[in-house]
Amino acid sequence: MERIKISHRTLIFPSHPPFTHDHPLPLSHLDTDPNLHLTFRYLRAYVSTAATTSLDPFHVIAAALARALPHFYPLAGTLRHRQHHPRRLELWCAAAQGVPLVRAAADFTLDSVHHLDDPASPFAEHLAPDPGPEEAMEHPCALQVTVFACGGFTLGAAMHHALCDGMGGTIFFNAVAELARGAARITAEAVWERSRLLGPREAARVDSALVGEFLRLEKGALPYQQDVGNVARESFHVRNEWLDNFKSSLFQNSGSNFTVFEALGAYIWRAKVLASGVEGHEKVKFAYSINIRRLVKPSLPAGYWGNGCVPMYVELSAKDLIEKPIWETAELIKKSKSNVSDEYVRSYIDYQELHFGDGITAGREVSGFTDWRHLGHSTVDFGWGGPVTVLPLGRNLLGSLEPCFFLPYSTATPGKREGFQVLVNLREPALPAFRQHMKLFSQ
């Protein structure tokens, strides 16, 4: 069995004091969306090179992190509930706060575990911090550097989603990486201004009917509390040839071209619902995020690192989803993207303002989907080159207990560059039937 040994845990403090007085920082209404009250964990894997054999990745990252924190000092803060809005969060920033950084070592090589190319491997769970609910509020950002016997390493992160989304996190890690490579300053200055840029309008109103259509109000309800039994993780190979054939058949039947996300997402959504045996009358949802950084008016600044996405949903009865041709479902996903406008975003924010205390959830039977193949993770270069593998470890997303990720293969794994992987979280009894559905794309 692979062995990971944690040697110590330290707090990394800003290299110089970023403020003079303790103070609270307000979050945006996207940051405080109840669906984002969770910690998202993920990791990046790096291989050793001839130029880096004498470097200690822990020290390099720790030093660069200290220099980046004056710009991103909220990451060292503490999340707490607001005094007069007990379910809303804010960030408390005080002196002597730091980001926990764990140092660990593995007595085997990255190559021996295939550069972590299996996203469903339980071994990866040991490579990132896994804070409990209280610890995640006290330290909403926690990191772990694990150095392997080959000199390669992983950087695991546990980030509370109220602080940032994946793109915001990448802005922060890119800043740390720039400084680690020797830059005198970061390229994109961090921008906070959360409540001003993405706060409610002076007279909150919901002009987009779609928002009320998709969200549910259940007094006292919290997201991710539904009982679906044990949820397992499994990865599936998708060959480009079979995916292209599938998209061609959809085009022949519909006359429409679909993206990989639309076509494969529609297929997997139906397969998951079929395999799970959802009752025909039950409403089921396809959920995904849309980046609104350039969509809102005015656009968000380049250095804005808060949550900059809104969820979008496609809803059908399970019976309709199963009986509809796949191309019709793909068409619904395609058309749903055009529903996201500045007004939709402002209405979504105002809905959070008007109904936050009423128990906003996405409802039951939500299938969350996200595509990690083109998110820019490869730009995070601490001096070892970009990561060869990037893996999500989070199990809840977009109100879904069973999210699905489209992932590239590790660039360090030979012979597997054709196609990509699908990482599925699914209730255990449904897995055998779901495997049969996924054989179509891996033959």
Helices and strands as residue ranges (DSSP letters): E 4-12, E 23-26, G 34-36, E 39-46, G 50-52, H 57-68, G 73-76, E 78-81, E 89-93, E 99-106, G 111-116, G 122-127, H 133-138, E 141-147, E 153-160, H 166-180, H 194-198, H 209-214, E 216-217, E 231-238, H 240-254, H 260-276, E 283-291, E 309-317, H 318-323, H 326-336, G 337-339, H 342-355, G 356-358, E 360-361, E 366-371, G 377-379, E 389-392, E 404-407, E 420-427, G 428-430, H 431-438, G 439-441
